[in-house]
Amino acid sequence: MIAAVFRRLFLTLITLILLSQVSYFILMRDPLNHELAEPHFYSGYLYYVKMLLRGDLGITYNGGESLLTLILTVLPPTLELCFAAMLLAALFGLPLGFLGAINSRNMLGKSISAVTSFGISLPVFWLAPLLLYFAAVQKWEIAAVGQFNLLYEIPQITGFAIFDVWFINEPYRIKIIQNVLQHLVLPTLVLAISPMMEITRIIQQRAESVFNQNYVKVAETRGWSKGKILRKYVLRNTFPLLIPQITRLFTLVLAQCMLIEGSFGWPGIGRWLIEAVAQQDYNSIAAGVIVIGLCIIIINTLNEFMTFILDPLNKKGWYAR
């Protein structure tokens, strides 16, 4: 087990080194940063890594602001949207997957499979403006852009508006909470489509496989109901398979979130990075690559820890190594 832990730490270190090298090469695209490569190219890289370890991401050349401060401002809205979409996808994807597995031989199960295949291939960057336009035409209150109405002032405590709004001590706080939720609904619905379809497909395929096992068929001959079989056998043999997919689903949601932030006027890191690319602000692009990579690495590490704790087969694999 100790050898496996050190192996994973070593792989994480290699990933961080490669990530810093990619970021450094992006930084060198800016002629103003060529002085870092003197007298040698590797000396500039070592200095850059030293600055990263100190938490200094530099400044943006379009305004001279601290990149660390800017990222701490734009990253929480993106993570807020991603976590809300993942939660919504799990709330709807899990029941749909089990429902499709239970009714796999009738029209309902086949319809869920067909909708799942269609939903996975649906381009959210095309769907986002269409839904926003439709909601605006129908005069729905969720047809709103931005994180909240700029008439309201929400203090930056955690950076997550959905949490910070509860610390407001104003008589109209309920109205502000309602406004924040109205702005969150539509982009969350759009983002939740792909992970919800993925979760439904994974759960349905795994649950159908469990239902076809001999021990489940024996339980059916004993008169066990579908609910009891689902509770005793299917749930325990299905959820562990979903846990290793969390990193991939989160990466998918993060990438799609960065694509649709411009459509909804969401003040996240994706919209900020697109503006940095348009302005050729290589300092901001390099810092964004580092931060996004770190987020994925942290999620992957937490995911592996959850897999180790909850999946007995994977736990045996750790000890076997």
Phi and psi in degrees as a GROMACS rama.xvg file:
@    title "Ramachandran Plot"
@    xaxis  label "Phi"
@    yaxis  label "Psi"
@TYPE xy
-62.9588  -40.5771  ILE-2
-62.5552  -38.4917  ALA-3
-66.3583  -38.6988  ALA-4
-63.5178  -45.8582  VAL-5
-65.0055  -34.2416  PHE-6
-64.9819  -42.047  ARG-7
-68.0723  -38.2354  ARG-8
-63.7366  -38.9967  LEU-9
-65.2889  -43.1288  PHE-10
-64.2623  -37.6975  LEU-11
-64.9149  -40.1825  THR-12
-62.8084  -43.2991  LEU-13
-60.5459  -41.7543  ILE-14
-62.3629  -42.3763  THR-15
-64.5033  -38.9693  LEU-16
-63.8073  -45.6409  ILE-17
-63.3637  -38.4901  LEU-18
-64.393  -41.5785  LEU-19
-67.2635  -34.4329  SER-20
-67.7763  -42.022  GLN-21
-61.1975  -43.7359  VAL-22
-63.2051  -39.2492  SER-23
-67.0724  -41.048  TYR-24
-64.1688  -36.9288  PHE-25
-64.6514  -40.8387  ILE-26
-61.3548  -36.6793  LEU-27
-72.836  -7.78666  MET-28
-68.0227  -22.8203  ARG-29
-86.0502  121.762  ASP-30
-58.9518  -27.1576  PRO-31
-68.4899  -17.4563  LEU-32
-97.0261  3.75886  ASN-33
-65.0215  -21.3309  HIS-34
-65.5197  -22.3612  GLU-35
-65.8885  -27.5529  LEU-36
-86.0137  13.0899  ALA-37
-106.978  140.522  GLU-38
-78.7637  -15.3934  PRO-39
-130.104  154.766  HIS-40
-64.4212  -40.3804  PHE-41
-71.2887  -27.5635  TYR-42
-66.0552  -37.7964  SER-43
-65.6271  -35.9285  GLY-44
-66.8155  -41.9208  TYR-45
-62.9818  -39.6271  LEU-46
-65.2122  -38.8831  TYR-47
-64.6654  -42.8247  TYR-48
-63.7994  -38.9622  VAL-49
-62.5126  -39.8183  LYS-50
-66.772  -37.9759  MET-51
-65.211  -40.3825  LEU-52
-64.9167  -26.779  LEU-53
-84.4482  -3.49678  ARG-54
82.6088  14.8069  GLY-55
-98.735  107.956  ASP-56
-93.5636  0.874259  LEU-57
90.1051  -162.143  GLY-58
-126.1  158.769  ILE-59
-85.9633  136.461  THR-60
-77.1716  -10.3332  TYR-61
-100.626  69.2079  ASN-62
128.81  -21.5053  GLY-63
73.7506  16.7802  GLY-64
-82.0087  157.663  GLU-65
-68.2006  129.017  SER-66
-68.0981  -32.9797  LEU-67
-63.359  -41.8413  LEU-68
-65.2361  -41.7379  THR-69
-64.677  -42.0267  LEU-70
-68.0643  -37.8012  ILE-71
-67.2222  -14.8345  LEU-72
-89.7732  -38.4897  THR-73
-95.814  -20.222  VAL-74
-72.8252  -44.9647  LEU-75
-56.817  -41.0927  PRO-76
-60.4824  -37.4975  PRO-77
-66.2123  -45.5783  THR-78
-64.7014  -36.5998  LEU-79
-59.5579  -44.1212  GLU-80
-67.7108  -40.3394  LEU-81
-65.6935  -45.8301  CYS-82
-66.3462  -38.4579  PHE-83
-64.2319  -40.4107  ALA-84
-67.4222  -40.5016  ALA-85
-63.4057  -41.6855  MET-86
-64.1545  -44.8912  LEU-87
-64.7895  -38.8047  LEU-88
-63.9029  -39.9582  ALA-89
-68.8702  -39.4843  ALA-90
-63.1226  -35.1783  LEU-91
-97.938  -33.2614  PHE-92
-69.2722  -39.9832  GLY-93
-63.5018  -51.9107  LEU-94
-62.0943  -38.143  PRO-95
-64.657  -38.7852  LEU-96
-63.3884  -46.4994  GLY-97
-67.1713  -37.1469  PHE-98
-64.51  -40.6914  LEU-99
-67.1209  -34.7284  GLY-100
-70.7487  -40.825  ALA-101
-64.989  -36.0902  ILE-102
-108.592  37.4035  ASN-103
-65.3387  -24.4584  SER-104
-95.8966  0.113693  ARG-105
-116.645  -172.938  ASN-106
-67.2994  -34.1117  MET-107
-63.7808  -47.5921  LEU-108
-63.5658  -40.927  GLY-109
-67.2138  -34.6358  LYS-110
-67.4017  -40.0083  SER-111
-63.4576  -39.9183  ILE-112
-63.3455  -41.1701  SER-113
-67.4784  -43.8865  ALA-114
-64.7969  -36.5266  VAL-115
-62.6175  -45.8686  THR-116
-62.8419  -38.9579  SER-117
-70.328  -41.6798  PHE-118
-66.8329  -33.0174  GLY-119
-64.8911  -36.1252  ILE-120
-87.4377  0.89082  SER-121
-75.3835  123.563  LEU-122
-77.7291  114.639  PRO-123
-70.4624  -29.1604  VAL-124
-67.5561  -20.7494  PHE-125
-90.1479  -33.4545  TRP-126
-74.6222  -34.9135  LEU-127
-57.6224  -53.9622  ALA-128
-65.4257  -31.4157  PRO-129
-66.0566  -45.2779  LEU-130
-66.0363  -38.2212  LEU-131
-64.4045  -41.2592  LEU-132
-65.5865  -44.5401  TYR-133
-63.1215  -43.4694  PHE-134
-64.8775  -35.8686  ALA-135
-69.6822  -39.8359  ALA-136
-65.2162  -39.199  VAL-137
-79.4059  -2.35233  GLN-138
59.9577  41.2012  LYS-139
-77.6238  146.283  TRP-140
-70.3321  -20.6151  GLU-141
-79.7948  -3.72619  ILE-142
-78.0629  72.7864  ALA-143
-132.499  145.978  ALA-144
-110.594  154.115  VAL-145
90.2399  177.038  GLY-146
-85.1617  -30.4443  GLN-147
-166.116  168.594  PHE-148
-66.1396  131.591  ASN-149
-69.013  -8.57931  LEU-150
-69.8443  -23.1018  LEU-151
-94.9683  149.426  TYR-152
-118.172  116.042  GLU-153
-110.736  123.351  ILE-154
-65.9093  141.494  PRO-155
-84.8179  92.2101  GLN-156
-101.088  -59.3941  ILE-157
-102.256  -16.554  THR-158
91.5674  -15.7405  GLY-159
-94.6787  112.133  PHE-160
-60.6011  -33.0939  ALA-161
-65.7883  -23.872  ILE-162
-96.4063  -42.3088  PHE-163
-64.3135  -26.69  ASP-164
-65.7882  -22.1575  VAL-165
-78.0587  -12.0558  TRP-166
-92.8108  2.34777  PHE-167
-78.1003  130.601  ILE-168
-108.23  71.5147  ASN-169
-130.283  150.838  GLU-170
-65.7113  -21.4705  PRO-171
-103.595  30.4253  TYR-172
-62.4189  -38.0249  ARG-173
-60.5895  -38.1062  ILE-174
-65.7466  -37.8233  LYS-175
-68.0715  -41.6994  ILE-176
-60.9955  -43.1752  ILE-177
-61.4519  -41.1777  GLN-178
-65.4803  -41.479  ASN-179
-62.8428  -43.4316  VAL-180
-66.3131  -37.5061  LEU-181
-62.9768  -37.9562  GLN-182
-73.5869  -25.1798  HIS-183
-84.0346  -25.5602  LEU-184
-62.984  -54.7367  VAL-185
-65.4799  -49.1687  LEU-186
-63.8141  -31.146  PRO-187
-66.7247  -41.8989  THR-188
-61.7411  -42.2031  LEU-189
-65.7795  -45.2336  VAL-190
-68.4561  -29.3674  LEU-191
-77.1371  -11.6831  ALA-192
-62.8833  -54.5863  ILE-193
-62.8518  -50.9109  SER-194
-64.3955  -32.3375  PRO-195
-65.2264  -40.9863  MET-196
-66.4431  -39.456  MET-197
-63.6652  -46.1771  GLU-198
-63.0596  -42.5589  ILE-199
-60.6878  -43.8349  THR-200
-65.2586  -45.1003  ARG-201
-63.714  -47.3941  ILE-202
-64.708  -42.57  ILE-203
-64.5374  -45.8313  GLN-204
-64.5558  -42.6984  GLN-205
-68.9171  -42.0732  ARG-206
-65.4996  -39.2474  ALA-207
-61.9874  -38.9982  GLU-208
-63.7335  -40.0686  SER-209
-67.8858  -40.7207  VAL-210
-62.2113  -24.5077  PHE-211
-89.286  -0.874379  ASN-212
-72.9558  153.715  GLN-213
-65.0769  -37.2973  ASN-214
-68.1751  -26.4066  TYR-215
-74.1023  -39.5498  VAL-216
-65.342  -36.1696  LYS-217
-63.642  -41.1085  VAL-218
-63.1997  -35.7339  ALA-219
-66.4071  -37.5328  GLU-220
-68.0636  -23.4311  THR-221
-80.5793  -3.48389  ARG-222
93.563  14.2343  GLY-223
-68.4951  141.471  TRP-224
-78.9782  164.87  SER-225
-61.2374  -36.9685  LYS-226
-65.2479  -40.645  GLY-227
-68.7691  -40.8595  LYS-228
-64.0507  -40.3479  ILE-229
-62.424  -41.0498  LEU-230
-74.1932  -38.6576  ARG-231
-83.4823  -38.2374  LYS-232
-115.831  -50.0535  TYR-233
-68.8304  -46.8693  VAL-234
-60.2956  -43.0106  LEU-235
-69.042  -24.9374  ARG-236
-103.286  5.85401  ASN-237
-112.971  -46.193  THR-238
-59.6861  -41.1231  PHE-239
-59.0625  -27.2829  PRO-240
-72.1012  -26.9424  LEU-241
-79.1324  -28.9525  LEU-242
-59.3444  -45.6935  ILE-243
-64.8072  -14.1657  PRO-244
-87.3418  -3.63836  GLN-245
-62.4358  -42.46  ILE-246
-61.1343  -45.3458  THR-247
-64.1148  -40.8866  ARG-248
-66.7027  -40.8071  LEU-249
-65.2625  -41.0043  PHE-250
-62.2159  -40.3537  THR-251
-61.7153  -46.7786  LEU-252
-64.9727  -40.8204  VAL-253
-62.4761  -43.2724  LEU-254
-64.8487  -42.8772  ALA-255
-68.7706  -34.0948  GLN-256
-62.5561  -41.1966  CYS-257
-65.5136  -25.5958  MET-258
-78.9469  -35.6452  LEU-259
-97.1406  -5.14508  ILE-260
-60.4994  -34.5902  GLU-261
-66.4643  -36.6768  GLY-262
-66.4337  -37.5716  SER-263
-98.0911  4.18756  PHE-264
61.5305  30.938  GLY-265
-79.3559  127.176  TRP-266
-80.1706  60.9212  PRO-267
-106.397  -176.973  GLY-268
-73.2703  -26.8732  ILE-269
-65.5544  -48.3205  GLY-270
-62.5545  -38.995  ARG-271
-64.9653  -40.8439  TRP-272
-68.6236  -38.3284  LEU-273
-62.8982  -40.9994  ILE-274
-65.1681  -36.6077  GLU-275
-65.6083  -38.7714  ALA-276
-65.1803  -41.8325  VAL-277
-63.8257  -33.4364  ALA-278
-91.8884  0.649678  GLN-279
54.7944  42.3129  GLN-280
-89.7028  87.1921  ASP-281
-68.8084  -26.6585  TYR-282
-62.1157  -44.9249  ASN-283
-67.9493  -38.4588  SER-284
-64.1884  -44.3483  ILE-285
-62.3336  -42.9139  ALA-286
-65.8264  -38.4225  ALA-287
-64.7636  -38.9401  GLY-288
-62.3501  -42.578  VAL-289
-62.726  -46.0487  ILE-290
-68.2907  -44.0533  VAL-291
-64.3384  -41.6278  ILE-292
-61.8684  -41.2924  GLY-293
-64.0734  -39.1226  LEU-294
-60.878  -44.7565  CYS-295
-66.3511  -39.6989  ILE-296
-63.9067  -41.9816  ILE-297
-64.4548  -44.3537  ILE-298
-62.441  -40.7479  ILE-299
-65.3005  -39.1108  ASN-300
-65.128  -45.0391  THR-301
-63.1962  -37.5989  LEU-302
-64.9258  -42.5343  ASN-303
-65.9552  -35.6285  GLU-304
-66.2096  -41.9664  PHE-305
-63.9064  -39.8335  MET-306
-62.5863  -41.6014  THR-307
-63.5892  -37.5459  PHE-308
-76.9297  -41.3827  ILE-309
-97.9325  -24.5731  LEU-310
-99.8476  107.305  ASP-311
-61.8098  -38.0205  PRO-312
-63.9789  -40.6551  LEU-313
-68.6902  -33.6305  ASN-314
-63.6433  -39.8111  LYS-315
-62.7869  -36.3472  LYS-316
-63.2894  -37.4161  GLY-317
-62.0662  -47.6872  TRP-318
-68.6809  -32.8796  TYR-319
-67.5419  -31.015  ALA-320
